[in-house]
């Protein structure tokens, strides 16, 4: 059975503003947006209210005029989309590390499939706590999120919704039916205003009363949505995550301004290219098991091949050595190497257990540090001494990403 996690920032835009400006913390604030007024005119509405404003009765979609009336000290700020998307990206970066799959559901919500990475509900609980700690470090303590863990999306979202702010609610499979019965129907993602009203006319105003209506009756009234409602009343849902297909391969190729004529030049450029591939693999938290390497000669003929490895490839030197093992026996320097391409495929989430060997363990911690440096200061923050003076480093605008094609 899958284990899903739903993470939802609390009072998102308002919290981000409070994080950015300490003078706004603890105060009733609202981030304004545009809404539809009478006769289709636009009017200013509350997009997000801070916890303090909500306590005073300020609600999302309320006109700012009305909000000011019930809460005169309310501070209304214009929205700053760039600020919010920066924080959203931090959430996604953190979650990508831990999730088997991720669906960004809205600006401030993600669903994670953690079935493999967490193994069980105990693991999922620890994972949720880890993510929460990393979120706090990356986004600041004013940006809290509520997390729900459950066997499906419907219940995970109900769970995160049930404790705010900063909640962590884990619903074990055996407790799903009982937990769901405690939630109001309007909190169900899939029961909108219209459905809620229609259900009311059938006598269903709560989970208990909804359960009393037969599946046949629900289907007769709501068609296929009726079958979903009948399941939802018992906390059953099998909606899959909407995820983008992950990259199937990561590669770089490069055409040199002048043909390479020596073994040394080919090797050091191959190494520099492999470092770029490794860097992108590390950003995507994947390792790979297959390498494809090829060279194109000055006369446009091509030589290369691919090889499958038992040990995961994760660092530039490892990738370069593997690629070299394909190229070295056959390469003909006299023809001049015009282009080199390296691609790693058979990608897997980087969940391979840490090696028992000291030497590789050491290397992995170094790689982690180098990766952090690169994330902070850019791709060219460091380079191997061997690759100093490689032509591709001098012509960074010439990067090719032409090997991201699906395998
Ligand atoms: Mg939210």
Boltz pocket constraint, residues with backbone or C-beta under 6 A from the ligand:
constraints:
  - pocket:
      binder: B
      contacts: [[A, 8], [A, 9], [A, 10], [A, 11], [A, 12], [A, 108], [A, 109]]
      max_distance: 6.0
